[in-house]
Amino acid sequence: MVDGSARVGFFGIVWRILEGIRRVLHLVLLLVIFGFVLAALHTSLPIVPHTAALIIAPEGALVEQLASDPLRRAFGQASGGPAPETLLRDVTDAIAAAKADSRIKLIVLDLGSLDSSGLSKLQEVGAALRDFRASGKRVVAAADSMDQTQYYLAAQAGEVYLDPMGLIYLDGFSYYRMFLKDAIDKLGVDVNVFRAGTYKSYTDQFSRSEMAASEREESSVWLDALWNAYQQDVTRARSLPAGAVNQFVAEEPAALAAVNGDAAKLALQRGLVTALKSRRQMADELKVLVGEDEDTHSFNSIAMNQYLASIRAKHVLKSRSEPKVGIVVAAGEILDGHQPPGTIGGDSTADLLRQARYDNAVKAVVLRVDSPGGSMFASEQILREVQNLRKAGKPVVVSMSSYAASGGYYISAAANQIFASPTTLTGSIGVFSVVPTFQRTLEKFGVKVDGIGTSERAGGMRLDRTLTPASRQILQTSVDHAYSEFLQRVADGRKKAVAEVDKIAQGRVWAGVDAERIGLVDHLGGLKDASDAAAKLAELGAGYVVDYIEPDLSLREQLLMQLHTETLRMGQFAGIIPERTDIERVLDPVLEQARAIARLNDPRGLYAYCWCREPRLTFKGAAGR
């Protein structure tokens, strides 16, 4: 037999070996992390070649504000989570700087990784590209294949090259929703809906099996407005006859058969592209203009992020006391409390507006809104801070991005002036509340609820009991009151009678071009137009300074922002971080609808929210990118 001391000695040796391995692995991990930190701290500024092309290659959707903080973005994408995003202002800033930079001879658009984005955002990039071309410099777009989002931007280039094996997929705009009533009925859930506004259709997903006639009516109006704008912008940029895009969409099945399925040839015949060339052919031709990169044997170029890092470093030391226009971005759903970037928090966004009020250097504020709304309580908190800014003598101008609807309009109503894109979705002035009860679901499993209360109303709001008539009256009365308050806020801000506002409210969604006509917005224009108006109201000169008012990043977050992009790229290259699949993109609308419902957190359960997402412009087919 083996005595106890021998057994102890054996396990002691095994323990020491395992402990040694643990310490070595721990040391290796620390060295790797330390190496990343050192790399981030000692990253040198990119050098812009004396002659180069600027490559604009947006990834994911164009957004007004990156969602979540850097740490959550890094871990989320590492686990196959949300798609990457590109800041709209990064793209427009890079294009504007390149226009006056003698080192940048042209812009090359690489749009293969661009996902569906709001049309108003695409229009802002398109305007920047046209301004760049007006300086006499070239813009070139080259792609293997393009969907509607990608083609919109490509069309703004002077030269559009498509691979001979490629295609351009255009099929028009659509607006589809999921209706859950039949599924809810099967589950035995009673969804109690309370709303104010004939066109307030968000809750229809719970109470209907198909789109209501009123929603079809209003949606067809704004959908046609957006599709007309898309067509006009593309035909103008490509010098095509009016109606050419609609004609291509209608005739493509037969026209494609006539060219034996050669989609690239059809695109060339219809004038959608300049020529059929591979990206390698285009790259070889550009070497003549900007020279050859000895390392890659392609043309001399610099990526957008590297270019921005180089040019922005020159402005880091700008005076904090210089009079300026402050820009506060309000992007995402409006929720109660403090929320991360990419979501509008009642407290966090109000804090930023309050910060602008107490900053003596900020003479005017532009509130950039890109939101479908959300919590009415949170919206009121933000509105009050807009009013406080005006009381403090600081003008507030709202710039609406892709949408500023329902709660998004609520927080805009008190501004001095409101600017919107012609394709902004706005209005949706209405309120709803939803209370699900599960007593029938429980009964399916033999569970029943019974008891007593100190009054007839006690327990009337329990989710495991049918709502009592008194509870239903309270909820509907609360919704009606909230709607009347909403109308009053708009009437006060727009200098209209409440009855006049009610006629154009009722939850109806309007495209920006129509919103201007009926007085919900003052002017059609982009962020630059709104900034100019704010500067004029504050009596600032033409060379006024613009400063984004954002939460300060901690040292940890700054390091993560520097590490994030490179780490993600390395992880995808090594196969550690999966790239998003077409199936994931197809499921995005389903998952987003579920997440949106789960996020709502108004303390009173009252919501000014619009399910008026812009139509999806992207198709990812088997042909790939």
Stockholm file with secondary structure:
# STOCKHOLM 1.0

chainA/1-625         MVDGSARVGFFGIVWRILEGIRRVLHLVLLLVIFGFVLAALHTSLPIVPHTAALIIAPEGALVEQLASDPLRRAFGQASGGPAPETLLRDVTDAIAAAKADSRIKLIVLDLGSLDSSGLSKLQEVGAALRDFRASGKRVVAAADSMDQTQYYLAAQAGEVYLDPMGLIYLDGFSYYRMFLKDAIDKLGVDVNVFRAGTYKSYTDQFSRSEMAASEREESSVWLDALWNAYQQDVTRARSLPAGAVNQFVAEEPAALAAVNGDAAKLALQRGLVTALKSRRQMADELKVLVGEDEDTHSFNSIAMNQYLASIRAKHVLKSRSEPKVGIVVAAGEILDGHQPPGTIGGDSTADLLRQARYDNAVKAVVLRVDSPGGSMFASEQILREVQNLRKAGKPVVVSMSSYAASGGYYISAAANQIFASPTTLTGSIGVFSVVPTFQRTLEKFGVKVDGIGTSERAGGMRLDRTLTPASRQILQTSVDHAYSEFLQRVADGRKKAVAEVDKIAQGRVWAGVDAERIGLVDHLGGLKDASDAAAKLAELGAGYVVDYIEPDLSLREQLLMQLHTETLRMGQFAGIIPERTDIERVLDPVLEQARAIARLNDPRGLYAYCWCREPRLTFKGAAGR
#=GR chainA/1-625 SS CCCHHHHHHHHHHHHHHHHHHHHHHHHHHHHHHHHHHHHHHTCCCCCCCSSEEEEECCCBEEESSCSSCHHHHHHHHHTTCSCCEEEHHHHHHHHHHHHTCTTEEEEEECCTTBCCCCHHHHHHHHHHHHHHHHTTCEEEEEESCBCHHHHHHHHTSSEEEECTTCCBCCCCCCCCCCCCHHHHHHHTCEEEEEEECTTCCTTHHHHCSSCCHHHHHHHHHHHHHHHHHHHHHHHHHTTCCTTHHHHHHHHHHHHHHHTTTCHHHHHHHTTSSSEECCHHHHHHHHHHHHCBCTTTSSBCEEEHHHHHHHHHGGGTTCCTTSCEEEEEEEESCEESSCCCTTSEEHHHHHHHHHHHHHCTTEEEEEEEEEECEEEHHHHHHHHHHHHHHHHTTCCEEEEEEEEEETHHHHTTTTSSEEEECTTCEEECCCEEEEEEECHHHHHHTTCCCCCCCSSTTTTTTCTTSCCCHHHHHHHHHHHHHHHHHHHHHHHHHHTCCHHHHHHHCTTCEEEHHHHHHTTSCSEECCHHHHHHHHHHHTTCCTTCEEEECCCCCCHHHHHHHHHHHHHHHHHHHHTSSCCCCHHHHHHHHHHHHHHHHHHCCCTTCCEEECCCCCCCCCCCCTTCC
#=GC SS_cons         CCCHHHHHHHHHHHHHHHHHHHHHHHHHHHHHHHHHHHHHHTCCCCCCCSSEEEEECCCBEEESSCSSCHHHHHHHHHTTCSCCEEEHHHHHHHHHHHHTCTTEEEEEECCTTBCCCCHHHHHHHHHHHHHHHHTTCEEEEEESCBCHHHHHHHHTSSEEEECTTCCBCCCCCCCCCCCCHHHHHHHTCEEEEEEECTTCCTTHHHHCSSCCHHHHHHHHHHHHHHHHHHHHHHHHHTTCCTTHHHHHHHHHHHHHHHTTTCHHHHHHHTTSSSEECCHHHHHHHHHHHHCBCTTTSSBCEEEHHHHHHHHHGGGTTCCTTSCEEEEEEEESCEESSCCCTTSEEHHHHHHHHHHHHHCTTEEEEEEEEEECEEEHHHHHHHHHHHHHHHHTTCCEEEEEEEEEETHHHHTTTTSSEEEECTTCEEECCCEEEEEEECHHHHHHTTCCCCCCCSSTTTTTTCTTSCCCHHHHHHHHHHHHHHHHHHHHHHHHHHTCCHHHHHHHCTTCEEEHHHHHHTTSCSEECCHHHHHHHHHHHTTCCTTCEEEECCCCCCHHHHHHHHHHHHHHHHHHHHTSSCCCCHHHHHHHHHHHHHHHHHHCCCTTCCEEECCCCCCCCCCCCTTCC
//
